[in-house]
Amino acid sequence: MKVTICKDYEEVSQVMAQRVVDIVNQKPDCVFCLPAGNSPIGMYRYLVKMYQEGKVDFSKMKTFDMDEYVGFAPEDPHSFIYFMHQHFLDHVNMDLKNVRYPDGLSENLDEMCQQYAQDIIDAGGLDIAITGIGDDGHIAFNEPGPYLRPRCHVVKLDEKTRQQNANAFLDCPIPEFAITTGMEEHMKCKNYFVVCSGVHKAPLLKKLFENDHIDPMYPVSFLRMHPNVEFIIDEQAAQFML
């Protein structure tokens, strides 16, 4: 596991954006698994800036959203695909025919998940995936449990995860269920990145790096087996290493 330590969140975002641009420039039709949440907002801002400066062309890239809440339409501001349009897709030259996302309103969620997983396979698998680490060690919405699921599936969100995201749902109930890409899809991703910033992330990283157990109760620990994963973290998150 490679670790890159940056000064602060701003530098984490800039370095992460440069990693993405380098891969897109090497493989213009790459498959990018898009993350939502607070952690990647800075990265998206830099990706838009670099596109505007003519440093990258996204027209051939394919995207799959990493996860989605159940019960929200794409035009709902609480949905992750809305987030992607707001922070990234509407500001670059993406071909929207190449944008895929889980349907949170599907009448048959299990069938939809199976098709979403097959679409990832048919696209050649993921070339880029970026995630943070949840307070309970989850990546995407792969929550701790006695076992983890390999491909896209519906998950009942842990209460800690729901409270971690509560600020995004001040005007409506916090969702109980979500759709997430599975651990096999993450482990087979060709270029995997974990971004962390802030002192509150240090204990999570300490637990990962100082314990060699592969534990489904700590899903991020599975990345110990990933052949190409890089942690891009700031100095506060890296306190456990100092």
C-alpha positions in Angstrom: 0.0 0.0 0.0 1.5 3.3 -1.1 1.1 6.4 1.0 1.4 10.0 -0.2 1.3 12.6 2.5 0.1 16.1 1.6 0.1 19.3 3.6 -3.7 19.7 3.8 -7.0 18.9 2.2 -6.4 21.4 -0.6 -3.2 19.6 -1.6 -4.8 16.2 -1.2 -7.5 17.3 -3.7 -4.9 18.7 -6.1 -2.8 15.6 -6.0 -5.8 13.3 -6.4 -7.1 15.3 -9.4 -3.6 15.1 -11.1 -3.7 11.3 -10.6 -7.0 11.1 -12.4 -5.9 13.4 -15.2 -2.8 11.3 -15.8 -4.8 8.2 -16.1 -7.4 9.8 -18.4 -4.7 11.2 -20.6 -3.1 7.7 -20.9 -6.4 6.0 -21.5 -9.1 8.4 -22.7 -11.8 5.8 -22.6 -11.1 4.7 -19.1 -13.8 3.7 -16.6 -14.1 6.0 -13.6 -16.1 5.0 -10.5 -17.2 8.3 -9.2 -17.4 9.0 -5.4 -19.8 11.3 -3.7 -19.5 13.0 -0.3 -17.5 15.8 1.1 -14.0 14.3 0.6 -13.9 14.5 -3.3 -15.5 17.9 -3.7 -12.0 19.6 -3.9 -10.8 17.0 -6.4 -13.8 17.7 -8.6 -13.1 21.4 -8.4 -9.5 20.8 -9.7 -10.7 18.4 -12.4 -13.1 21.1 -13.7 -10.3 23.7 -13.6 -7.8 21.4 -15.4 -10.4 20.7 -18.1 -11.0 24.4 -18.5 -7.3 24.9 -18.9 -7.2 22.3 -21.7 -5.2 19.8 -19.7 -7.6 16.9 -20.1 -10.4 15.6 -22.3 -13.3 13.7 -20.7 -15.3 13.1 -23.9 -14.5 9.4 -24.2 -14.4 8.5 -20.5 -17.1 6.3 -19.0 -18.4 6.7 -15.4 -20.2 4.6 -12.9 -21.4 6.1 -9.7 -19.9 4.3 -6.7 -23.2 4.3 -4.7 -26.6 5.8 -4.4 -29.4 6.2 -1.8 -32.6 4.2 -2.2 -35.7 6.3 -2.7 -34.4 9.4 -4.5 -34.9 10.4 -8.1 -31.9 11.7 -10.1 -33.2 15.3 -10.0 -33.5 15.1 -6.2 -30.7 17.3 -4.6 -30.1 14.5 -2.0 -29.2 11.9 -4.7 -25.6 11.2 -5.6 -26.1 11.5 -9.3 -27.4 15.1 -8.7 -24.2 15.7 -6.7 -22.1 14.4 -9.7 -23.8 16.8 -12.1 -23.5 19.7 -9.6 -19.8 19.3 -8.9 -18.4 17.6 -12.1 -20.5 16.3 -15.0 -22.2 19.6 -15.9 -18.8 21.4 -16.1 -16.8 19.2 -18.4 -17.2 17.6 -21.8 -18.6 14.2 -20.6 -20.8 12.4 -23.1 -23.8 11.7 -21.0 -24.4 8.5 -22.9 -21.3 7.2 -21.0 -22.7 8.1 -17.5 -24.1 5.3 -15.5 -25.6 5.3 -12.0 -27.7 3.1 -9.8 -31.5 3.7 -10.0 -32.6 4.4 -6.5 -36.3 4.3 -7.6 -36.1 0.9 -9.4 -39.1 -1.3 -8.7 -36.7 -4.3 -8.6 -33.6 -3.2 -6.9 -31.9 -6.6 -6.9 -32.4 -7.0 -10.6 -31.1 -3.5 -11.2 -28.0 -4.2 -9.1 -27.3 -7.4 -11.1 -27.5 -5.4 -14.4 -25.3 -2.6 -13.0 -22.7 -5.1 -12.0 -22.9 -6.7 -15.5 -22.6 -3.2 -17.1 -19.3 -2.7 -15.2 -18.0 -6.0 -16.4 -19.1 -5.3 -20.0 -17.2 -1.9 -19.8 -14.0 -3.8 -19.0 -14.0 -3.2 -15.2 -13.1 -0.1 -13.3 -9.9 1.8 -14.2 -10.2 4.4 -11.4 -12.0 4.3 -8.0 -11.6 6.8 -5.2 -13.0 6.4 -1.7 -12.7 7.8 1.8 -13.0 5.7 5.0 -16.2 5.8 6.9 -16.1 6.1 10.7 -16.8 2.4 11.0 -14.2 1.5 8.4 -16.6 1.2 5.4 -15.6 1.9 1.9 -18.4 3.0 -0.5 -21.4 1.7 1.4 -19.8 -1.7 2.2 -20.7 -1.8 5.8 -19.1 -3.9 8.5 -20.6 -7.3 9.0 -19.9 -11.1 9.2 -19.4 -11.1 5.4 -19.1 -8.7 2.5 -20.8 -8.8 -0.8 -18.8 -9.0 -4.1 -20.9 -7.0 -6.5 -23.4 -4.2 -6.6 -26.1 -4.7 -4.0 -28.6 -3.0 -1.7 -27.4 -2.4 1.8 -29.1 -1.4 5.1 -27.0 1.5 6.4 -25.4 1.3 9.8 -26.7 3.8 12.2 -23.2 5.3 12.6 -23.1 5.8 8.8 -26.5 7.4 8.8 -25.5 9.9 11.5 -22.2 10.6 9.7 -24.3 11.8 6.7 -27.1 13.4 8.7 -26.2 17.0 7.8 -27.2 16.3 4.2 -30.7 15.4 5.2 -31.8 18.2 7.5 -35.0 18.7 5.4 -36.0 15.0 5.1 -35.5 11.6 6.8 -32.1 10.1 6.7 -32.2 7.1 4.2 -32.1 3.6 5.7 -31.0 1.9 2.5 -28.5 2.5 -0.2 -27.1 0.8 -3.3 -23.3 0.2 -3.4 -20.7 -1.3 -5.6 -19.3 -4.4 -4.0 -15.9 -5.5 -2.8 -15.0 -7.6 -5.8 -15.6 -4.5 -8.0 -13.3 -2.5 -5.8 -10.6 -5.1 -5.5 -10.5 -5.6 -9.3 -10.2 -1.8 -10.0 -6.9 -1.2 -11.7 -6.1 2.1 -9.9 -7.5 2.5 -6.5 -7.2 5.5 -4.3 -8.2 6.4 -0.7 -8.3 10.0 0.3 -8.3 11.1 4.0 -7.9 14.5 5.6 -8.3 15.7 9.2 -7.1 14.4 12.6 -10.3 12.4 13.0 -9.1 10.0 10.3 -5.8 9.2 12.0 -7.2 6.5 14.3 -8.9 4.8 11.3 -5.6 4.7 9.4 -3.7 3.6 12.5 -6.0 0.6 12.9 -5.6 -0.3 9.2 -1.8 0.1 9.0 -0.9 -1.4 12.4 -3.1 -4.5 12.1 -2.6 -7.1 9.4 -6.0 -8.7 9.8 -8.4 -8.9 6.8 -11.6 -8.2 8.7 -15.1 -7.9 7.3 -16.0 -5.9 10.4 -13.4 -3.4 9.1 -14.0 -3.4 5.3 -11.2 -1.0 4.4 -8.8 -3.7 5.7 -9.5 -5.7 2.5 -7.4 -3.1 0.6 -4.3 -4.8 2.1 -4.8 -7.3 -0.7 -5.3 -4.8 -3.5 -2.4 -4.9 -6.0 -2.4 -1.1 -6.7 -3.8 1.1 -4.0 -2.5 4.5 -2.9 -3.6 6.4 0.2 -3.4 10.2 -0.4 -3.7 11.8 3.1 -2.9 15.1 4.8 -0.5 15.7 7.6 -3.3 15.6 10.3 -4.6 12.2 9.1 -1.0 11.0 9.0 -0.3 11.8 12.7 -0.4 8.0 13.4 2.8 7.7 11.3 4.8 10.5 12.9 
